[in-house]
């Protein structure tokens, strides 16, 4: 059973404004300055990170948290932190330095937007507070807009339930020769998974800002995750578990009143921002944050990064008393052209940007499996309604838009499915004559449980011939090498995430040729 609309447009605007104003009022109190900080424990225990690179700089991040699982362990005072950026790891040639203020209302996190750097080169950075100094991180600026670029090395990942495995995939990733890491959502998981857990969440289920902060901090204590953050710039976006499973806009899986759920969403969004290398433009205002944005890697690649949760319609074809995604037989609502995954404004932004791109390749960074996956129930077709199959009209608008703009070098990157998929994308998956307009690579989870039984989903593949590869048996990530002549993707599998010393290997390689959309086995 689907829920009625949350509010009319005017009431929703007032509701969001009210929640946002309450949050801003809380955060607006001035804090005293702790002028001479002294620490008995390392305040940089959560590591360092960089992200959202540009041709002249990037964001560098850290959070002062000597007691990370106990509200950070910092006083309710602001602290000045010194930062440095150098052209060498030994910091003999420092090119930028400054002081940033870590404020208690943002959990003493820092998001320093470094500018004035040279395009397409590595830099090293570090922080100091009192006598304490952070580890050294490194980051890479983007090429100048439109500048020739011959090669880009990208890794993408998602879905890293802390309890369900060790972050062996990040151990492997941190050792690779990469330019950038893309995280496609579910950086945290909001609920316990007791069966077979290799480690335990300290919090049963976060709902308040303090609880989400402690939850994020626990994830950030993992050394392999810290290494991957310290070694490369990251570009991140969120998905449902970063707040609550299967939420849709202001609608909760638990069917909480929207006013109540938006308070929880505001807390989750703020804690997410506080723990990741995002720019000031992405800082939340109450339950709202602008997460969709675009990155240009010279003349080689343009990559819009999307937000699939904040603006989406409710899931269709629901059962009485159940809210969220489910495998459901078709219903008229599922095909309603008014339904949206990204919201009308983000849809226009995405297609207009693709139309103006002019780059050799275009990659759409989004959270889900975009290809149709018909899960037959006898003679009846069935769909997972929290994914793109719950929003087929929105998917068709996007893929028709790719075709109408004559774009032939589009690669869609996804996560969430806890399985590897490689697929040909078509505006009409049920029409054998519908053209292939884009190529999709969906990565498995870093640790989170398999996305359905392997044999069960393998039996669905004859009904979905556009899916060219599927494997749900492994956890891991994906690596891409992009040149002017080809796009190469390797699915990287961890043999056993319950073994911290597990072997890691390439499971399968694929290629895409320019001007020829579709998957080819490399």
GUPAPA-471716 format. One record per residue (C-alpha): residue number from 1; x, y, z. Coordinates in nm, 4 decimals. Layout:
{NUM,{X,Y,Z}};
...
% end
This chain:
{1,{0.0000,0.0000,0.0000}};
{2,{0.1467,0.3329,-0.1009}};
{3,{0.1361,0.6330,0.1238}};
{4,{-0.0480,0.9531,0.0383}};
{5,{0.1618,1.2502,-0.0740}};
{6,{0.3564,1.4024,0.2125}};
{7,{0.2299,1.7556,0.1663}};
{8,{0.1342,1.9906,-0.1070}};
{9,{0.4251,2.1880,-0.2476}};
{10,{0.3714,2.4958,-0.0292}};
{11,{0.3391,2.2994,0.2954}};
{12,{0.6461,2.0923,0.2105}};
{13,{0.8522,2.4087,0.1535}};
{14,{0.7397,2.5451,0.4891}};
{15,{0.8120,2.2148,0.6591}};
{16,{1.1642,2.1933,0.5180}};
{17,{1.2291,2.5585,0.5970}};
{18,{1.1173,2.5026,0.9558}};
{19,{1.3427,2.2041,1.0099}};
{20,{1.6327,2.3850,0.8431}};
{21,{1.5809,2.7022,1.0474}};
{22,{1.5760,2.5003,1.3698}};
{23,{1.9067,2.3393,1.2761}};
{24,{2.0678,2.6687,1.1770}};
{25,{1.9541,2.8313,1.4994}};
{26,{2.1140,2.5485,1.6963}};
{27,{2.4381,2.5697,1.4966}};
{28,{2.4555,2.9480,1.5068}};
{29,{2.5661,2.9832,1.8711}};
{30,{2.9183,3.1209,1.8938}};
{31,{3.1656,2.8926,2.0708}};
{32,{3.4570,3.0125,2.2863}};
{33,{3.8087,2.9579,2.1502}};
{34,{4.0392,2.6989,2.3050}};
{35,{4.3517,2.9024,2.2517}};
{36,{4.6209,2.6582,2.3708}};
{37,{4.4978,2.3036,2.3065}};
{38,{4.6804,2.0149,2.4751}};
{39,{4.5905,1.6538,2.4065}};
{40,{4.6610,1.3374,2.6031}};
{41,{4.5346,1.1257,2.3091}};
{42,{4.5789,1.1645,1.9339}};
{43,{4.3109,1.4070,1.8070}};
{44,{4.3702,1.2895,1.4470}};
{45,{4.2776,0.9254,1.5115}};
{46,{4.0149,0.9353,1.2311}};
{47,{4.2796,1.0128,0.9715}};
{48,{4.2753,1.2585,0.6834}};
{49,{4.1059,1.2711,0.3458}};
{50,{4.0794,1.4819,0.0320}};
{51,{3.8027,1.5127,-0.2206}};
{52,{3.6010,1.7020,-0.4786}};
{53,{3.9124,1.7823,-0.6850}};
{54,{3.9288,2.0760,-0.9250}};
{55,{4.1982,2.1899,-1.1660}};
{56,{4.3354,2.4361,-0.9080}};
{57,{4.2808,2.2439,-0.5847}};
{58,{4.0694,2.0127,-0.3709}};
{59,{3.9140,1.9814,-0.0257}};
{60,{4.1293,1.8485,0.2579}};
{61,{3.9471,1.7006,0.5581}};
{62,{4.0082,1.5855,0.9096}};
{63,{3.8156,1.5764,1.2355}};
{64,{3.9556,1.6352,1.5833}};
{65,{3.8272,1.3397,1.7857}};
{66,{4.0568,1.2033,2.0581}};
{67,{3.7641,0.9896,2.1838}};
{68,{3.5925,0.9130,1.8510}};
{69,{3.3238,0.6743,1.9802}};
{70,{3.2304,0.8992,2.2719}};
{71,{3.1146,1.2213,2.1074}};
{72,{3.4670,1.2991,1.9910}};
{73,{3.6124,1.3827,2.3304}};
{74,{3.6564,1.7538,2.2498}};
{75,{3.5470,2.0491,2.4643}};
{76,{3.2595,2.2716,2.3545}};
{77,{3.5060,2.5204,2.2176}};
{78,{3.6460,2.6134,1.8786}};
{79,{4.0050,2.5191,1.7989}};
{80,{4.2435,2.6640,1.5414}};
{81,{4.4155,2.4015,1.3267}};
{82,{4.7114,2.4670,1.0977}};
{83,{4.7265,2.3002,0.7576}};
{84,{4.9956,2.2723,0.4921}};
{85,{5.0073,2.1597,0.1290}};
{86,{5.3385,2.0725,-0.0332}};
{87,{5.4745,1.9575,-0.3675}};
{88,{5.6667,1.6750,-0.2004}};
{89,{5.6007,1.4187,0.0701}};
{90,{5.8829,1.5569,0.2844}};
{91,{5.7248,1.9069,0.2873}};
{92,{6.0421,2.0758,0.1673}};
{93,{5.8403,2.2768,-0.0877}};
{94,{5.5260,2.4024,0.0874}};
{95,{5.2990,2.5871,-0.1567}};
{96,{4.9929,2.6621,0.0592}};
{97,{4.9393,2.6920,0.4326}};
{98,{4.6814,2.8428,0.6601}};
{99,{4.4727,2.8151,0.9751}};
{100,{4.1186,2.6791,0.9853}};
{101,{3.8831,2.6852,1.2805}};
{102,{3.7308,2.3538,1.3945}};
{103,{3.3899,2.4359,1.5392}};
{104,{3.2024,2.2177,1.7932}};
{105,{2.8731,2.2628,1.6053}};
{106,{3.0352,2.0711,1.3143}};
{107,{3.1942,1.8074,1.5392}};
{108,{3.5346,1.9783,1.5059}};
{109,{3.5551,1.8673,1.1454}};
{110,{3.7534,2.0670,0.8901}};
{111,{3.6806,2.1072,0.5200}};
{112,{3.9579,2.3284,0.3836}};
{113,{3.9046,2.4263,0.0192}};
{114,{4.2576,2.4573,-0.1107}};
{115,{4.3033,2.6649,-0.4292}};
{116,{4.5794,2.8206,-0.6322}};
{117,{4.7460,2.4890,-0.7201}};
{118,{4.8754,2.3654,-1.0533}};
{119,{4.6534,2.1414,-1.2658}};
{120,{4.7115,1.7688,-1.2989}};
{121,{4.9724,1.7138,-1.0329}};
{122,{5.0080,1.5391,-0.6960}};
{123,{5.0311,1.7305,-0.3684}};
{124,{5.0779,1.6240,-0.0052}};
{125,{4.8959,1.7736,0.2938}};
{126,{4.8849,1.7527,0.6733}};
{127,{4.7278,1.9201,0.9788}};
{128,{4.8643,2.0343,1.3161}};
{129,{4.6837,2.1296,1.6367}};
{130,{4.8855,2.2170,1.9438}};
{131,{5.1643,1.9585,1.9603}};
{132,{4.9649,1.6990,1.7644}};
{133,{5.0220,1.6373,1.3945}};
{134,{4.8130,1.4310,1.1567}};
{135,{4.9359,1.1668,0.9167}};
{136,{5.0251,1.2893,0.5682}};
{137,{4.7731,1.2547,0.2881}};
{138,{4.8127,1.3141,-0.0832}};
{139,{4.5768,1.4402,-0.3499}};
{140,{4.5671,1.5062,-0.7229}};
{141,{4.4326,1.8130,-0.8994}};
{142,{4.2315,1.7740,-1.2190}};
{143,{4.3615,1.8785,-1.5601}};
{144,{4.2739,2.2281,-1.6777}};
{145,{3.9274,2.2420,-1.8370}};
{146,{3.9473,2.1030,-2.1886}};
{147,{4.3185,2.0184,-2.1601}};
{148,{4.4295,1.6996,-2.3374}};
{149,{4.4300,1.3952,-2.1096}};
{150,{4.5452,1.0554,-2.2316}};
{151,{4.4601,0.8316,-1.9351}};
{152,{4.2506,0.8290,-1.6178}};
{153,{4.2483,0.5566,-1.3528}};
{154,{3.9350,0.5411,-1.1423}};
{155,{3.8075,0.3013,-0.8748}};
{156,{3.4473,0.2912,-0.7578}};
{157,{3.2923,0.1279,-0.4539}};
{158,{2.9795,0.1172,-0.2386}};
{159,{2.8061,-0.0648,0.0471}};
{160,{3.0485,-0.1205,0.3343}};
{161,{2.8615,-0.2683,0.6315}};
{162,{3.1127,-0.2549,0.9169}};
{163,{2.9916,-0.5760,1.0803}};
{164,{2.9715,-0.7986,0.7749}};
{165,{3.3399,-0.8119,0.6805}};
{166,{3.6885,-0.6652,0.6873}};
{167,{3.7768,-0.3834,0.4516}};
{168,{4.0203,-0.6009,0.2566}};
{169,{3.9028,-0.4375,-0.0660}};
{170,{4.0321,-0.1017,0.0591}};
{171,{4.3647,-0.2628,0.1476}};
{172,{4.3968,-0.3610,-0.2182}};
{173,{4.2628,-0.0309,-0.3475}};
{174,{4.5076,0.1740,-0.1403}};
{175,{4.7975,-0.0097,-0.3065}};
{176,{4.6832,0.0651,-0.6624}};
{177,{4.7978,0.3378,-0.9006}};
{178,{4.4784,0.5452,-0.9097}};
{179,{4.3834,0.9046,-0.9836}};
{180,{4.0516,0.9186,-0.7986}};
{181,{3.8091,0.7046,-0.5952}};
{182,{3.4343,0.7278,-0.6407}};
{183,{3.2048,0.6154,-0.3578}};
{184,{2.8457,0.5546,-0.4651}};
{185,{2.6636,0.5323,-0.1354}};
{186,{2.6017,0.3325,0.1825}};
{187,{2.9195,0.4561,0.3473}};
{188,{2.7567,0.3468,0.6745}};
{189,{2.4766,0.1031,0.7558}};
{190,{2.2243,0.2123,1.0094}};
{191,{2.1288,-0.1283,1.1529}};
{192,{2.2961,-0.4255,1.3176}};
{193,{2.3606,-0.7486,1.1322}};
{194,{2.4311,-0.9955,1.4108}};
{195,{2.4397,-1.3203,1.2092}};
{196,{2.8023,-1.3991,1.1288}};
{197,{2.9321,-1.0534,1.2200}};
{198,{3.3116,-1.0199,1.2319}};
{199,{3.2896,-0.6982,1.4373}};
{200,{3.0111,-0.5101,1.6115}};
{201,{2.8423,-0.1748,1.5722}};
{202,{2.8663,0.0240,1.8937}};
{203,{2.5205,0.1758,1.8256}};
{204,{2.2082,-0.0296,1.7563}};
{205,{2.0495,0.2232,1.5192}};
{206,{2.1423,0.5928,1.5052}};
{207,{1.8638,0.8485,1.5006}};
{208,{2.0145,1.1601,1.6570}};
{209,{2.3068,1.3729,1.5416}};
{210,{2.5276,1.2484,1.8269}};
{211,{2.4492,0.8865,1.7381}};
{212,{2.5192,0.9328,1.3670}};
{213,{2.8475,1.1062,1.4546}};
{214,{2.9613,0.8165,1.6710}};
{215,{2.8505,0.5692,1.4055}};
{216,{3.0490,0.7420,1.1308}};
{217,{3.3479,0.7675,1.3633}};
{218,{3.3468,0.3934,1.4216}};
{219,{3.3593,0.3296,1.0477}};
{220,{3.6417,0.5811,1.0098}};
{221,{3.8594,0.3939,1.2608}};
{222,{3.9240,0.1192,1.0039}};
{223,{4.2909,0.1463,0.8956}};
{224,{4.2387,0.0245,0.5379}};
{225,{3.9593,0.2768,0.4807}};
{226,{4.1860,0.5476,0.6223}};
{227,{4.4672,0.4439,0.3868}};
{228,{4.2423,0.4601,0.0809}};
{229,{4.1264,0.8076,0.1851}};
{230,{4.4811,0.9282,0.2510}};
{231,{4.6193,0.8017,-0.0819}};
{232,{4.3688,0.9477,-0.3318}};
{233,{4.1066,1.2198,-0.3707}};
{234,{3.7527,1.0855,-0.3265}};
{235,{3.4242,1.1894,-0.4872}};
{236,{3.1257,1.0741,-0.2831}};
{237,{2.7492,1.0595,-0.2944}};
{238,{2.5010,0.8984,-0.0591}};
{239,{2.2301,0.6336,-0.0755}};
{240,{1.9620,0.5034,0.1583}};
{241,{2.1619,0.3379,0.4408}};
{242,{2.3444,0.6640,0.5010}};
{243,{2.0131,0.7655,0.6609}};
{244,{1.7705,0.4717,0.6689}};
{245,{1.7044,0.1733,0.4439}};
{246,{1.4789,0.2453,0.1446}};
{247,{1.3785,0.5960,0.2424}};
{248,{1.2294,0.8044,-0.0385}};
{249,{1.2484,1.1819,-0.0013}};
{250,{1.0704,1.2663,0.3231}};
{251,{0.9176,0.9173,0.3512}};
{252,{1.0563,0.6693,0.6001}};
{253,{1.0647,0.2898,0.5700}};
{254,{0.9030,0.2866,0.9140}};
{255,{0.6234,0.5186,0.7951}};
{256,{0.7175,0.7831,1.0514}};
{257,{0.5489,1.1224,1.0184}};
{258,{0.7489,1.3244,0.7637}};
{259,{0.8180,1.5981,1.0205}};
{260,{0.9806,1.3398,1.2469}};
{261,{1.1747,1.1641,0.9708}};
{262,{1.3129,1.4897,0.8312}};
{263,{1.4710,1.5617,1.1693}};
{264,{1.6470,1.2255,1.1464}};
{265,{1.7463,1.2959,0.7864}};
{266,{1.8932,1.6309,0.8904}};
{267,{2.1032,1.4582,1.1581}};
{268,{2.2256,1.1927,0.9152}};
{269,{2.3076,1.4436,0.6421}};
{270,{2.5057,1.6603,0.8832}};
{271,{2.7084,1.3670,1.0196}};
{272,{2.7781,1.2494,0.6641}};
{273,{2.9114,1.5930,0.5725}};
{274,{3.1183,1.6117,0.8907}};
{275,{3.3020,1.2885,0.8070}};
{276,{3.3706,1.3230,0.4344}};
{277,{3.5790,1.5621,0.2183}};
{278,{3.2966,1.7753,0.0785}};
{279,{3.2891,2.1434,-0.0126}};
{280,{3.0954,2.4148,0.1661}};
{281,{2.8427,2.4029,-0.1196}};
{282,{2.7471,2.0527,-0.0001}};
{283,{2.7031,2.1467,0.3653}};
{284,{2.3448,2.0618,0.4692}};
{285,{2.0846,2.3146,0.5683}};
{286,{1.8613,2.1089,0.7929}};
{287,{1.7355,1.8088,0.5910}};
{288,{1.8472,1.9516,0.2550}};
{289,{2.1854,1.9352,0.0850}};
{290,{2.2987,1.9885,-0.2732}};
{291,{2.4829,1.6639,-0.3544}};
{292,{2.4567,1.6445,-0.7328}};
{293,{2.7518,1.8070,-0.9055}};
{294,{2.9799,1.7621,-1.2074}};
{295,{3.3512,1.6881,-1.2556}};
{296,{3.5541,1.7425,-1.5735}};
{297,{3.8766,1.5492,-1.6319}};
{298,{4.0318,1.7556,-1.9107}};
{299,{3.8928,1.6637,-2.2509}};
{300,{3.8763,1.2921,-2.1656}};
{301,{3.5839,1.2510,-1.9247}};
{302,{3.2908,1.4438,-1.7861}};
{303,{3.1235,1.2851,-1.4845}};
{304,{2.7989,1.4066,-1.3296}};
{305,{2.7447,1.2674,-0.9788}};
{306,{2.3815,1.2225,-0.8783}};
{307,{2.1563,1.2026,-0.5719}};
{308,{1.8920,0.9286,-0.5976}};
{309,{1.7288,0.9709,-0.2541}};
{310,{1.6455,1.3297,-0.1725}};
{311,{1.3993,1.4002,-0.4543}};
{312,{1.2582,1.0616,-0.5570}};
{313,{0.8939,0.9525,-0.5671}};
{314,{0.7715,0.6864,-0.3272}};
{315,{0.8245,0.3235,-0.4254}};
{316,{0.5287,0.1790,-0.6221}};
{317,{0.3156,-0.1372,-0.5989}};
{318,{0.3438,-0.1644,-0.2209}};
{319,{0.1843,-0.4219,0.0070}};
{320,{-0.0501,-0.3179,0.2905}};
{321,{0.1452,-0.2260,0.6012}};
{322,{0.4858,-0.2404,0.4276}};
{323,{0.6863,0.0613,0.3179}};
{324,{1.0028,0.0631,0.1145}};
{325,{1.1307,-0.1566,-0.1659}};
{326,{1.0048,-0.5054,-0.2408}};
{327,{0.9844,-0.7506,-0.5275}};
{328,{0.6391,-0.6842,-0.6704}};
{329,{0.4322,-0.7720,-0.9723}};
{330,{0.3492,-0.4858,-1.2036}};
{331,{0.0949,-0.2180,-1.1206}};
{332,{-0.0235,0.0941,-1.3094}};
{333,{0.1513,0.3256,-1.0680}};
{334,{0.4950,0.1854,-1.1557}};
{335,{0.4646,0.3132,-1.5128}};
{336,{0.3263,0.6568,-1.4261}};
{337,{0.5314,0.9093,-1.6304}};
{338,{0.5099,1.1618,-1.3463}};
{339,{0.7216,0.9423,-1.1213}};
{340,{1.0841,1.0429,-1.0756}};
{341,{1.4095,0.9103,-0.9363}};
{342,{1.6113,1.2325,-0.9461}};
{343,{1.3421,1.5006,-0.9386}};
{344,{1.2623,1.7234,-1.2368}};
{345,{1.5371,1.9791,-1.1674}};
{346,{1.8147,1.7214,-1.1332}};
{347,{1.6895,1.5343,-1.4436}};
{348,{1.7175,1.8553,-1.6496}};
{349,{2.0590,1.9340,-1.5024}};
{350,{2.1862,1.5869,-1.5899}};
{351,{2.0627,1.5751,-1.9500}};
{352,{2.1491,1.9370,-2.0282}};
{353,{2.5024,1.8827,-1.9010}};
{354,{2.5465,1.5638,-2.1022}};
{355,{2.4286,1.7467,-2.4114}};
{356,{2.6920,2.0196,-2.3638}};
{357,{2.9744,1.7926,-2.2527}};
{358,{3.1962,1.7539,-2.5579}};
{359,{3.4263,1.5172,-2.3629}};
{360,{3.5547,1.1961,-2.5158}};
{361,{3.3637,0.9946,-2.2523}};
{362,{3.0693,1.0685,-2.0248}};
{363,{3.0212,0.8708,-1.7033}};
{364,{2.7000,0.8966,-1.5014}};
{365,{2.7876,0.8234,-1.1372}};
{366,{2.4714,0.7026,-0.9662}};
{367,{2.3796,0.4582,-0.6928}};
{368,{2.1826,0.1681,-0.8443}};
{369,{2.1616,-0.1020,-1.1090}};
{370,{2.0058,0.0865,-1.4002}};
{371,{1.9457,-0.2091,-1.6332}};
{372,{1.6080,-0.3760,-1.6200}};
{373,{1.6074,-0.6931,-1.4086}};
{374,{1.2900,-0.8964,-1.4592}};
{375,{1.2584,-1.1332,-1.1630}};
{376,{1.0001,-1.3774,-1.2942}};
{377,{0.7414,-1.5314,-1.0628}};
{378,{0.6077,-1.8157,-1.2735}};
{379,{0.4571,-1.6521,-1.5796}};
{380,{0.4323,-1.3142,-1.4078}};
{381,{0.7000,-1.0480,-1.4327}};
{382,{0.8249,-0.8940,-1.1087}};
{383,{1.0414,-0.5976,-1.0178}};
{384,{1.2527,-0.4664,-0.7301}};
{385,{1.0684,-0.1428,-0.6650}};
{386,{1.3380,0.0533,-0.4773}};
{387,{1.5676,0.0398,-0.7817}};
{388,{1.5302,0.1771,-1.1340}};
{389,{1.2727,-0.0948,-1.2110}};
{390,{1.0405,0.0917,-0.9763}};
{391,{1.0876,0.4058,-1.1901}};
{392,{1.0847,0.2847,-1.5532}};
{393,{0.9459,0.6086,-1.7012}};
{394,{1.2263,0.8102,-1.5394}};
{395,{1.4817,0.5622,-1.6686}};
{396,{1.3376,0.5803,-2.0182}};
{397,{1.3460,0.9623,-2.0115}};
{398,{1.7146,0.9473,-1.9239}};
{399,{1.8114,0.6876,-2.1863}};
{400,{1.5941,0.8508,-2.4533}};
{401,{1.7712,1.1760,-2.3682}};
{402,{2.1085,1.0106,-2.4252}};
{403,{1.9906,0.8792,-2.7638}};
{404,{1.8292,1.2054,-2.8733}};
{405,{2.1473,1.3993,-2.7997}};
{406,{2.3505,1.1611,-3.0121}};
{407,{2.5766,1.0638,-2.7211}};
{408,{2.7581,0.7373,-2.7922}};
{409,{3.0287,0.7317,-2.5264}};
{410,{2.8149,0.7105,-2.2106}};
{411,{2.9086,0.4729,-1.9285}};
{412,{2.6816,0.4374,-1.6244}};
{413,{2.8449,0.3426,-1.2937}};
{414,{2.6352,0.1971,-1.0126}};
{415,{2.6364,0.0203,-0.6780}};
{416,{2.3765,-0.0923,-0.4207}};
{417,{2.3125,-0.4370,-0.5756}};
{418,{2.5861,-0.6200,-0.3776}};
{419,{2.6736,-0.7984,-0.7006}};
{420,{2.8768,-0.7355,-1.0130}};
{421,{2.6761,-0.6529,-1.3250}};
{422,{2.7815,-0.5494,-1.6754}};
{423,{2.4938,-0.4518,-1.9039}};
{424,{2.3870,-0.2892,-2.2277}};
{425,{2.1429,-0.0045,-2.1658}};
{426,{1.8462,0.0482,-2.4000}};
{427,{1.5510,0.2882,-2.3856}};
{428,{1.3128,-0.0099,-2.4236}};
{429,{1.4493,-0.3302,-2.2728}};
{430,{1.1484,-0.5286,-2.3975}};
{431,{1.2068,-0.4409,-2.7632}};
{432,{1.4884,-0.6434,-2.9241}};
{433,{1.5242,-0.3670,-3.1852}};
{434,{1.5717,-0.0916,-2.9288}};
{435,{1.9255,0.0455,-2.9727}};
{436,{2.2004,0.0119,-2.7143}};
{437,{2.2715,0.3722,-2.6085}};
{438,{2.5025,0.3293,-2.3075}};
{439,{2.7077,0.0765,-2.1140}};
{440,{2.6651,-0.0054,-1.7451}};
{441,{2.9082,-0.1353,-1.4848}};
{442,{2.7668,-0.1998,-1.1381}};
{443,{3.0109,-0.2883,-0.8635}};
{444,{2.9529,-0.5312,-0.5812}};
{445,{2.9686,-0.4314,-0.2135}};
{446,{3.2855,-0.3734,-0.0162}};
{447,{3.1512,-0.6033,0.2590}};
{448,{2.7713,-0.6044,0.2645}};
{449,{2.5951,-0.9386,0.2238}};
{450,{2.5439,-1.0823,-0.1282}};
{451,{2.2680,-0.9267,-0.3369}};
{452,{2.0542,-1.2380,-0.3596}};
{453,{2.1386,-1.6065,-0.4151}};
{454,{2.3700,-1.6555,-0.7118}};
{455,{2.1821,-1.9484,-0.8686}};
{456,{1.8457,-1.7776,-0.8250}};
{457,{1.9532,-1.4631,-1.0106}};
{458,{2.1541,-1.6559,-1.2651}};
{459,{1.8278,-1.8293,-1.3623}};
{460,{1.6798,-1.4836,-1.4370}};
{461,{1.9436,-1.3941,-1.6975}};
{462,{1.7642,-1.5555,-1.9965}};
{463,{1.4776,-1.3103,-1.9331}};
{464,{1.7294,-1.0225,-1.9294}};
{465,{1.9593,-1.0711,-2.2311}};
{466,{2.0934,-0.7155,-2.2039}};
{467,{2.2704,-0.8189,-1.8791}};
{468,{2.6011,-0.9484,-2.0102}};
{469,{2.7626,-1.0474,-1.6799}};
{470,{2.6419,-1.1155,-1.3264}};
{471,{2.8078,-1.2522,-1.0112}};
{472,{2.6827,-1.2049,-0.6566}};
{473,{2.9279,-1.4444,-0.4899}};
{474,{3.2039,-1.1936,-0.4177}};
{475,{3.2601,-0.8674,-0.2368}};
{476,{3.5038,-0.6111,-0.3750}};
{477,{3.5143,-0.3055,-0.5989}};
{478,{3.5741,-0.2003,-0.9612}};
{479,{3.8697,-0.0352,-1.1351}};
{480,{3.8472,0.1555,-1.4605}};
{481,{4.1215,0.2674,-1.6960}};
{482,{3.9973,0.5258,-1.9428}};
{483,{4.1894,0.6305,-2.2529}};
{484,{4.0941,0.7930,-2.5793}};
{485,{4.0854,0.4494,-2.7443}};
{486,{3.8905,0.2450,-2.4880}};
{487,{3.7234,0.2194,-2.1492}};
{488,{3.8509,-0.0821,-1.9527}};
{489,{3.6735,-0.2036,-1.6365}};
{490,{3.8035,-0.4737,-1.4024}};
{491,{3.5777,-0.6315,-1.1399}};
{492,{3.8022,-0.6910,-0.8358}};
{493,{3.6912,-0.9689,-0.5993}};
{494,{3.7870,-1.0475,-0.2399}};
{495,{3.7897,-1.4237,-0.1857}};
{496,{3.6568,-1.4027,0.1722}};
{497,{3.5706,-1.0771,0.3532}};
{498,{3.5608,-1.2679,0.6816}};
{499,{3.9349,-1.3274,0.6486}};
{500,{4.1375,-1.0074,0.6999}};
{501,{4.4280,-1.1647,0.5071}};
{502,{4.2124,-1.2794,0.2144}};
{503,{4.3473,-1.2843,-0.1379}};
{504,{4.2125,-1.0279,-0.3854}};
{505,{4.1960,-1.0932,-0.7607}};
{506,{4.0461,-0.9651,-1.0827}};
{507,{3.7299,-1.1620,-1.1474}};
{508,{3.6552,-1.0350,-1.4983}};
{509,{3.7625,-0.7586,-1.7368}};
{510,{3.5488,-0.5665,-1.9835}};
{511,{3.5998,-0.3067,-2.2546}};
{512,{3.3947,-0.0379,-2.4252}};
{513,{3.4963,0.1169,-2.7558}};
{514,{3.4322,0.4832,-2.8426}};
{515,{3.1285,0.5328,-3.0646}};
{516,{3.0191,0.1732,-2.9942}};
{517,{2.8108,0.1486,-2.6747}};
{518,{2.7810,-0.1926,-2.5176}};
{519,{2.9808,-0.4426,-2.3132}};
{520,{3.2682,-0.6400,-2.4571}};
{521,{3.4657,-0.9013,-2.2619}};
{522,{3.8297,-0.7913,-2.2590}};
% end
